[in-house]
Amino acid sequence: MKKAIKRSVAMVALAAAMVAHAGAPQVGTQAPGWYRMMLGDFEVTALSDGTVDLDVKQLLTNVKPREVDALLKRSFTANPVRTSVNGYLVNTGDKLVLIDTGAAGLFGPTLGKLVENLKASGYQPEQVDAVVITHLHPDHVGGVMANGQAVFPNATLHVDQRDAGYWLSAEQLAKAPEAAKGFFQGAMASAKPYADAGKLKTFDGNTTLVPGVRALAAYGHTPGHSVYAVESKGQKLLLWGDLMHVSAVQFAKPVVTIQFDVDSKSASVQRRNAYTDAAKGGYLVAAAHLPFPGIGRLRAEGAGYRFVPIDYAPVK
């Protein structure tokens, strides 16, 4: 009997040892960066271009550093802030429209994944009919071009005429401070293959680009910064571009601006107006630098606002 018990104990110990050594190595990769939802009859796919760490204490303006520290801490966030760069693909059933394209190689090695994620989501760059840009900063327009060629060869590139007149101007480039010249050069290089092919189209302020997708002027962050209203069957999604950058700070304190603003006073007014309207209207919003997928709603909270992300859900 004692021998049988000893044998059983030994077998259990052996089995435990085998289990302990059966663990798989850690994989170390993330899921593809796309998320899909329906908006009425439209299919909307959020696409991640990656993330970039930003020293927001150096970048944010009209705020004291200690206020930034307190707001970051309240959101369990540390500086530098890991910041998403997002684009949004809208399939209207008639047209495939890409709103912002990420940075490609213009903003560092942690970005440039939007096209890879677009393919992972089930689409190909050749299927895109229109690329609409909120503004011509490198992390929004860089993805339209690779190796001097159009990444979306069958698409028309749309941008507000004020942004094109500013960022694509050799005269403005010559006048720009040395630290800002790369922004102009990146925009020029990105837009060139579309301009050469006659596929760069500018618009003037509030303009319907395709049925259900309308540009709305939100000038300030850049001279032609635009947001895009996507609407189908009474449902609405407003794509904010760079109306805001740091969610942990700028929802609680909408007056906070950032050094990237060309006209920070106007950018602040646009942000506060957008927040007020979104909270009142209850419609969906999305932004390029909200944590991916960056889609949700706003509600007023005290002197500021709270962003309420959408829940994960099946597409249909």
ZATORPA-337642 format. One record per residue: residue in one letter; x, z, y of N, C-alpha, C in turn. Coordinates in steps of 0.2 Angstrom, whole numbers, padded with zeros to 4 digits, always signed. Layout:
// residues N
AXZYXZYXZY ...
//
This chain:
// residues 316
M+0004+0000-0006+0000+0000+0000+0004+0000+0006 K+0009+0004+0006+0014+0005+0012+0018-0002+0013 K+0020-0005+0007+0023-0011+0008+0018-0017+0011 A+0012-0017+0009+0007-0021+0012+0006-0020+0019 I+0006-0014+0021+0005-0013+0028+0011-0015+0032 K+0017-0014+0030+0023-0016+0033+0023-0023+0034 R+0021-0027+0028+0021-0034+0028+0016-0037+0034 S+0011-0034+0034+0006-0036+0039+0008-0035+0046 V+0012-0029+0047+0014-0027+0054+0020-0033+0056 A+0024-0034+0051+0029-0039+0052+0026-0046+0054 M+0021-0048+0050+0018-0054+0051+0015-0055+0058 V+0011-0049+0060+0009-0049+0067+0014-0049+0072 A+0020-0046+0071+0025-0046+0076+0028-0053+0076 L+0029-0057+0071+0031-0064+0070+0026-0068+0074 A+0020-0067+0073+0015-0072+0077+0015-0070+0084 A+0016-0064+0086+0017-0063+0093+0023-0066+0096 A+0028-0066+0093+0035-0069+0095+0034-0076+0096 M+0030-0079+0091+0029-0086+0091+0025-0088+0097 V+0020-0084+0099+0015-0086+0104+0019-0085+0111 A+0024-0080+0111+0027-0078+0117+0032-0084+0119 H+0034-0088+0114+0039-0093+0115+0036-0100+0115 A+0029-0100+0115+0025-0106+0115+0023-0109+0121 G+0025-0105+0127+0022-0107+0134+0025-0114+0136 A+0021-0118+0139+0024-0125+0142+0027-0124+0148 P+0032-0128+0150+0036-0128+0156+0031-0129+0162 Q+0032-0126+0168+0028-0128+0173+0029-0135+0175 V+0023-0138+0178+0023-0145+0179+0026-0146+0186 G+0023-0142+0191+0026-0143+0198+0024-0148+0202 T+0018-0151+0200+0015-0157+0204+0008-0155+0206 Q+0006-0158+0212-0001-0157+0214-0006-0162+0212 A-0012-0161+0212-0017-0166+0211-0017-0172+0217 P-0019-0178+0215-0019-0183+0220-0023-0181+0226 G-0021-0183+0232-0024-0180+0238-0030-0184+0241 W-0035-0184+0237-0041-0187+0240-0047-0183+0238 Y-0053-0184+0242-0059-0180+0241-0065-0185+0244 R-0070-0185+0240-0075-0190+0241-0082-0186+0242 M-0086-0189+0246-0093-0186+0248-0097-0192+0250 M-0104-0191+0249-0108-0196+0252-0111-0194+0259 L-0112-0198+0263-0115-0197+0270-0121-0202+0270 G-0127-0200+0269-0132-0205+0268-0131-0210+0263 D-0131-0217+0265-0129-0222+0260-0121-0224+0260 F-0117-0220+0264-0110-0222+0265-0106-0217+0260 E-0101-0220+0258-0096-0216+0254-0090-0214+0258 V-0089-0208+0259-0083-0206+0263-0078-0203+0259 T-0071-0205+0259-0066-0203+0256-0061-0200+0260 A-0059-0193+0260-0054-0190+0264-0047-0192+0260 L-0042-0194+0264-0036-0196+0261-0030-0192+0264 S-0026-0188+0260-0020-0184+0263-0014-0189+0263 D-0011-0188+0269-0005-0191+0270+0001-0187+0269 G-0001-0180+0267+0004-0175+0266+0004-0169+0271 T+0009-0165+0272+0009-0160+0277+0015-0160+0280 V+0015-0157+0286+0022-0156+0290+0021-0149+0293 D+0027-0145+0293+0027-0139+0296+0029-0139+0303 L+0024-0136+0307+0025-0136+0315+0026-0130+0317 D+0031-0129+0322+0032-0123+0325+0027-0122+0331 V+0022-0120+0330+0016-0120+0335+0018-0115+0341 K+0022-0110+0340+0023-0106+0345+0027-0109+0351 Q+0031-0115+0349+0035-0119+0353+0030-0124+0356 L+0025-0127+0352+0021-0132+0354+0015-0131+0358 L+0012-0125+0357+0005-0124+0360+0007-0121+0367 T+0002-0123+0371+0002-0122+0379-0004-0118+0381 N-0004-0115+0387-0010-0112+0390-0012-0106+0385 V-0007-0103+0382-0008-0097+0378-0001-0093+0378 K-0002-0086+0377+0004-0082+0376+0006-0082+0369 P+0013-0082+0368+0015-0081+0361+0012-0076+0357 R+0011-0070+0360+0009-0064+0356+0001-0066+0354 E-0002-0070+0358-0009-0071+0356-0009-0076+0350 V-0004-0081+0350-0003-0085+0345-0002-0081+0338 D+0003-0076+0339+0005-0072+0333-0001-0069+0330 A-0005-0066+0335-0011-0062+0332-0016-0067+0329 L-0018-0073+0332-0022-0077+0329-0020-0080+0322 L-0014-0081+0322-0011-0084+0315-0011-0078+0310 K-0010-0072+0312-0010-0067+0307-0017-0066+0305 R-0022-0066+0309-0029-0066+0307-0031-0071+0302 S-0028-0077+0302-0030-0082+0298-0025-0082+0292 F-0021-0077+0291-0016-0076+0285-0012-0082+0285 T-0009-0084+0291-0005-0090+0292+0001-0088+0296 A+0007-0091+0294+0013-0089+0297+0016-0095+0301 N+0020-0094+0306+0023-0099+0309+0030-0101+0306 P+0032-0107+0305+0029-0113+0307+0023-0114+0302 V+0018-0118+0305+0011-0118+0302+0012-0125+0297 R+0010-0124+0291+0009-0130+0287+0003-0134+0289 T+0004-0140+0292-0001-0144+0295-0003-0150+0291 S-0009-0151+0289-0011-0157+0286-0011-0163+0290 V-0010-0169+0288-0011-0175+0291-0016-0179+0287 N-0022-0181+0289-0028-0184+0286-0030-0190+0288 G-0032-0195+0284-0036-0201+0286-0043-0201+0282 Y-0047-0205+0284-0054-0205+0281-0056-0213+0280 L-0058-0214+0274-0060-0221+0272-0068-0221+0271 V-0071-0225+0275-0078-0226+0275-0080-0232+0271 N-0084-0232+0266-0087-0238+0263-0094-0238+0265 T-0096-0243+0269-0103-0243+0271-0107-0247+0266 G-0104-0250+0261-0108-0254+0257-0107-0262+0259 D-0105-0263+0265-0104-0269+0268-0096-0270+0270 K-0094-0265+0273-0087-0265+0275-0083-0258+0273 L-0077-0259+0272-0072-0254+0270-0068-0252+0276 V-0069-0247+0279-0066-0245+0286-0061-0239+0285 L-0055-0239+0287-0050-0234+0287-0049-0231+0294 I-0050-0225+0294-0049-0222+0301-0043-0217+0301 D-0038-0220+0304-0031-0217+0304-0028-0218+0298 T-0021-0219+0298-0017-0221+0292-0011-0217+0290 G-0011-0211+0294-0005-0207+0292+0001-0209+0295 A+0007-0207+0293+0013-0208+0297+0018-0213+0294 A+0017-0214+0287+0022-0218+0283+0029-0214+0284 G+0034-0218+0287+0041-0215+0287+0042-0212+0294 L+0037-0212+0299+0039-0211+0306+0039-0203+0308 F+0037-0199+0303+0036-0192+0305+0039-0187+0299 G+0044-0190+0296+0048-0185+0291+0046-0187+0284 P+0050-0184+0279+0049-0186+0272+0043-0182+0269 T+0040-0177+0272+0034-0174+0268+0028-0178+0269 L+0028-0183+0273+0022-0187+0275+0023-0194+0271 G+0018-0198+0273+0018-0205+0270+0015-0206+0263 K+0010-0202+0262+0007-0203+0255+0000-0205+0255 L-0003-0208+0261-0010-0210+0262-0011-0216+0257 V-0007-0221+0257-0008-0227+0253-0008-0225+0246 E-0003-0221+0244-0003-0219+0237-0010-0215+0235 N-0012-0211+0239-0019-0208+0238-0025-0212+0238 L-0024-0217+0243-0030-0222+0243-0030-0226+0236 K-0025-0228+0234-0025-0231+0227-0027-0226+0222 A-0025-0220+0222-0027-0215+0217-0035-0214+0217 S-0038-0215+0223-0045-0214+0224-0049-0220+0221 G-0046-0225+0220-0049-0231+0217-0050-0237+0221 Y-0046-0237+0227-0046-0243+0231-0039-0246+0232 Q-0039-0252+0234-0033-0255+0236-0032-0257+0243 P-0026-0257+0246-0025-0259+0253-0028-0266+0255 E-0028-0270+0250-0031-0277+0252-0038-0277+0253 Q-0042-0272+0250-0049-0272+0251-0051-0269+0258 V-0047-0266+0262-0049-0263+0268-0050-0269+0273 D-0056-0268+0276-0058-0274+0281-0056-0272+0288 A-0057-0265+0290-0055-0263+0297-0051-0257+0297 V-0046-0256+0301-0042-0250+0302-0043-0248+0309 V-0047-0242+0310-0048-0240+0317-0044-0234+0318 I-0040-0234+0324-0036-0229+0325-0038-0224+0331 T-0038-0218+0330-0040-0213+0335-0035-0214+0341 H-0029-0214+0340-0024-0215+0345-0017-0217+0342 L-0013-0220+0346-0007-0223+0343-0001-0218+0342 H-0002-0212+0341+0004-0207+0339+0006-0209+0332 P+0012-0208+0331+0015-0210+0324+0012-0208+0318 D+0009-0202+0318+0006-0199+0312-0001-0201+0311 H-0003-0206+0315-0010-0209+0315-0009-0217+0313 V-0004-0220+0316-0004-0227+0316+0002-0229+0311 G+0007-0225+0310+0013-0227+0306+0011-0230+0299 G+0006-0228+0296+0004-0231+0289+0002-0238+0289 V+0001-0241+0295-0002-0248+0295+0003-0253+0293 M+0010-0251+0293+0015-0256+0292+0021-0253+0288 A+0024-0257+0284+0029-0255+0279+0034-0261+0279 N+0040-0260+0281+0045-0265+0280+0044-0271+0284 G+0040-0270+0290+0039-0275+0295+0032-0279+0293 Q+0029-0277+0288+0023-0281+0285+0017-0277+0286 A+0011-0280+0287+0005-0276+0287+0003-0273+0280 V+0002-0267+0280+0000-0264+0273-0007-0266+0271 F-0011-0267+0276-0018-0269+0275-0019-0276+0278 P-0017-0281+0273-0016-0288+0276-0023-0291+0278 N-0028-0289+0275-0035-0292+0277-0039-0288+0282 A-0036-0283+0285-0039-0279+0290-0038-0281+0297 T-0043-0280+0301-0042-0280+0308-0040-0273+0311 L-0035-0273+0315-0033-0266+0318-0036-0265+0325 H-0040-0260+0325-0044-0258+0331-0041-0252+0335 V-0041-0253+0341-0038-0247+0346-0041-0248+0353 D-0042-0242+0356-0045-0243+0363-0040-0246+0367 Q-0042-0250+0372-0038-0254+0376-0033-0250+0380 R-0035-0244+0382-0031-0239+0386-0025-0237+0382 D-0026-0235+0376-0020-0233+0372-0016-0239+0370 A-0018-0245+0369-0014-0251+0368-0010-0252+0374 G-0013-0252+0380-0010-0253+0387-0005-0248+0388 Y-0005-0242+0385+0000-0237+0387+0006-0237+0382 W+0004-0237+0375+0009-0236+0370+0012-0242+0368 L+0009-0248+0369+0012-0254+0367+0015-0258+0373 S+0016-0254+0379+0019-0257+0385+0026-0256+0386 A+0030-0261+0386+0037-0261+0387+0039-0257+0394 E+0035-0258+0399+0036-0255+0405+0035-0247+0404 Q+0030-0245+0401+0029-0238+0399+0035-0235+0395 L+0037-0239+0390+0043-0237+0386+0049-0236+0390 A+0050-0240+0395+0056-0239+0399+0056-0233+0404 K+0050-0231+0406+0049-0226+0410+0049-0219+0406 A+0048-0219+0400+0047-0213+0396+0053-0209+0395 P+0052-0202+0395+0058-0198+0394+0061-0200+0387 E+0068-0199+0386+0071-0201+0380+0068-0198+0374 A+0065-0191+0374+0062-0188+0369+0056-0191+0367 A+0053-0195+0371+0046-0198+0370+0047-0205+0368 K+0052-0208+0369+0053-0216+0367+0051-0217+0360 G+0053-0213+0355+0051-0214+0348+0044-0215+0347 F+0039-0212+0351+0032-0213+0350+0030-0220+0352 F+0033-0222+0358+0031-0229+0360+0034-0234+0355 Q+0040-0233+0353+0043-0238+0348+0040-0238+0341 G+0038-0232+0339+0034-0232+0333+0027-0236+0333 A+0024-0235+0339+0017-0238+0340+0018-0246+0340 M+0024-0248+0343+0025-0255+0344+0026-0258+0337 A+0031-0255+0334+0033-0258+0327+0027-0258+0322 S+0023-0253+0323+0017-0253+0318+0012-0258+0320 A+0010-0259+0326+0005-0264+0328+0008-0271+0328 K+0014-0272+0328+0017-0279+0328+0014-0284+0323 P+0014-0283+0317+0012-0288+0312+0005-0290+0313 Y+0001-0285+0315-0006-0287+0316-0007-0291+0323 A-0003-0289+0328-0004-0293+0334-0001-0300+0333 D+0004-0301+0329+0007-0307+0327+0002-0312+0324 A-0002-0308+0319-0007-0312+0315-0014-0313+0319 G-0014-0310+0325-0021-0311+0329-0026-0306+0326 K-0023-0301+0323-0028-0296+0320-0028-0289+0324 L-0025-0289+0330-0025-0283+0334-0031-0284+0339 K-0036-0280+0339-0042-0280+0343-0043-0274+0347 T-0043-0274+0353-0044-0268+0358-0052-0268+0360 F-0054-0262+0361-0061-0261+0363-0061-0257+0369 D-0066-0256+0373-0067-0253+0379-0072-0247+0378 G-0069-0241+0377-0074-0235+0377-0079-0235+0371 N-0085-0233+0373-0090-0232+0367-0092-0239+0365 T-0090-0240+0358-0091-0247+0355-0093-0246+0348 T-0098-0250+0346-0099-0250+0339-0094-0255+0336 L-0090-0253+0331-0085-0258+0328-0088-0261+0322 V-0091-0257+0317-0095-0260+0312-0102-0256+0312 P-0107-0259+0309-0114-0255+0309-0113-0248+0306 G-0114-0243+0309-0113-0236+0307-0107-0233+0309 V-0102-0236+0312-0096-0233+0314-0095-0235+0321 R-0095-0230+0325-0095-0231+0333-0089-0227+0336 A-0085-0230+0340-0080-0227+0344-0083-0223+0350 L-0081-0217+0351-0083-0213+0357-0077-0211+0361 A-0077-0213+0367-0071-0211+0372-0070-0203+0372 A-0064-0201+0371-0062-0194+0371-0055-0194+0374 Y-0054-0197+0380-0048-0197+0383-0045-0191+0385 G-0038-0190+0385-0035-0184+0387-0029-0183+0382 H-0030-0182+0376-0024-0181+0372-0019-0187+0372 T-0022-0193+0373-0018-0199+0375-0023-0203+0379 P-0021-0208+0383-0025-0212+0388-0031-0215+0385 G-0031-0217+0378-0036-0220+0375-0039-0217+0369 H-0037-0210+0368-0039-0206+0362-0047-0207+0361 S-0049-0209+0355-0056-0210+0353-0058-0206+0347 V-0064-0204+0347-0067-0201+0341-0072-0206+0338 Y-0073-0205+0331-0078-0210+0328-0084-0207+0325 A-0089-0209+0327-0096-0207+0324-0098-0211+0318 V-0099-0208+0312-0101-0212+0306-0108-0209+0305 E-0113-0214+0305-0119-0212+0304-0123-0216+0299 S-0127-0213+0294-0131-0216+0289-0137-0212+0287 K-0143-0215+0287-0149-0212+0285-0150-0205+0289 G-0148-0204+0295-0149-0198+0299-0144-0193+0298 Q-0139-0195+0294-0133-0190+0293-0127-0192+0297 K-0124-0188+0300-0118-0189+0305-0112-0185+0303 L-0106-0189+0304-0100-0186+0303-0096-0188+0309 L-0093-0184+0313-0089-0186+0319-0082-0184+0317 L-0078-0190+0317-0070-0189+0316-0067-0188+0322 W-0064-0182+0323-0061-0180+0329-0054-0182+0331 G-0050-0185+0326-0043-0187+0327-0039-0181+0329 D-0036-0181+0335-0032-0175+0338-0036-0171+0343 L-0042-0171+0343-0046-0166+0348-0043-0159+0347 M-0041-0157+0341-0038-0151+0340-0032-0151+0335 H-0027-0147+0335-0022-0147+0330-0021-0141+0326 V-0022-0135+0329-0020-0129+0325-0027-0125+0324 S-0030-0125+0319-0037-0122+0318-0037-0115+0319 A-0031-0111+0316-0031-0104+0317-0031-0102+0324 V-0029-0106+0329-0029-0104+0336-0034-0107+0340 Q-0035-0114+0339-0039-0117+0344-0047-0117+0343 F-0049-0114+0337-0056-0113+0336-0058-0106+0340 A-0053-0102+0339-0055-0095+0342-0054-0096+0350 K-0049-0100+0352-0047-0101+0359-0047-0108+0361 P-0053-0112+0362-0053-0119+0363-0049-0121+0369 V-0047-0116+0374-0043-0118+0380-0036-0120+0378 V-0033-0118+0372-0026-0119+0371-0025-0126+0370 T-0020-0128+0373-0018-0135+0373-0011-0136+0369 I-0008-0142+0369-0002-0143+0365+0002-0148+0369 Q+0009-0148+0368+0014-0152+0371+0013-0159+0370 F+0010-0161+0364+0008-0168+0363+0003-0171+0367 D-0001-0167+0371-0006-0170+0375-0003-0174+0381 V-0005-0180+0382-0003-0183+0388-0006-0180+0395 D-0013-0179+0394-0016-0175+0399-0020-0169+0396 S-0016-0163+0397-0019-0158+0393-0025-0155+0396 K-0026-0156+0403-0032-0153+0406-0038-0157+0403 S-0038-0164+0403-0043-0168+0400-0044-0167+0393 A-0039-0166+0389-0039-0164+0382-0043-0158+0381 S-0042-0153+0385-0045-0146+0384-0053-0147+0385 V-0055-0151+0390-0062-0152+0392-0065-0156+0386 Q-0062-0161+0383-0065-0165+0378-0066-0160+0372 R-0061-0156+0370-0061-0151+0364-0067-0147+0365 R-0068-0143+0371-0073-0139+0372-0080-0142+0372 N-0081-0148+0375-0087-0152+0374-0089-0153+0367 A-0084-0156+0363-0085-0157+0356-0087-0151+0352 Y-0084-0146+0353-0085-0140+0349-0093-0138+0351 T-0094-0138+0357-0101-0136+0359-0106-0140+0356 D-0105-0147+0356-0110-0151+0354-0111-0151+0346 A-0105-0150+0343-0105-0149+0335-0109-0143+0333 A-0107-0138+0336-0111-0131+0335-0118-0132+0336 K-0120-0135+0341-0127-0136+0343-0131-0141+0338 G-0127-0146+0337-0130-0152+0332-0130-0150+0325 G-0125-0146+0323-0125-0144+0316-0123-0150+0311 Y-0120-0156+0314-0118-0161+0310-0111-0160+0307 L-0108-0164+0303-0102-0163+0300-0096-0166+0305 V-0091-0163+0305-0085-0165+0308-0079-0165+0304 A-0074-0169+0306-0067-0169+0302-0062-0171+0307 A-0056-0168+0305-0050-0169+0310-0044-0171+0306 A-0039-0174+0310-0033-0176+0306-0029-0170+0304 H-0029-0165+0308-0025-0159+0306-0028-0153+0304 L-0035-0153+0302-0038-0148+0298-0035-0147+0291 P-0035-0142+0288-0033-0141+0281-0037-0146+0277 F-0033-0150+0273-0036-0155+0269-0042-0152+0265 P-0048-0156+0264-0049-0162+0266-0052-0162+0274 G-0052-0157+0277-0054-0156+0284-0061-0158+0286 I-0066-0157+0282-0073-0159+0283-0077-0152+0283 G-0081-0151+0288-0085-0146+0288-0090-0146+0294 R-0092-0140+0296-0096-0139+0302-0094-0133+0306 L-0096-0133+0312-0094-0128+0317-0100-0123+0319 R-0098-0117+0320-0103-0112+0322-0100-0108+0328 A-0104-0106+0333-0101-0102+0338-0100-0095+0336 E-0095-0092+0338-0093-0085+0336-0089-0082+0341 G-0093-0077+0345-0090-0074+0350-0089-0079+0356 A-0082-0078+0359-0081-0083+0364-0078-0090+0361 G-0077-0090+0355-0075-0096+0351-0079-0099+0346 Y-0076-0102+0341-0080-0105+0336-0077-0103+0329 R-0081-0104+0324-0078-0104+0317-0080-0111+0313 F-0074-0113+0310-0075-0119+0306-0077-0117+0299 V-0083-0120+0296-0085-0119+0290-0084-0125+0285 P-0079-0125+0281-0078-0131+0277-0084-0132+0272 I-0085-0139+0270-0090-0140+0265-0088-0138+0258 D-0092-0137+0254-0091-0135+0247-0089-0141+0243 Y-0085-0140+0238-0084-0145+0233-0090-0147+0230 A-0092-0153+0229-0098-0155+0225-0097-0162+0222 P-0101-0164+0217-0101-0170+0214-0103-0175+0219 V-0100-0182+0219-0102-0187+0224-0109-0188+0224 K-0112-0189+0218-0119-0191+0217-0123-0186+0213 
//
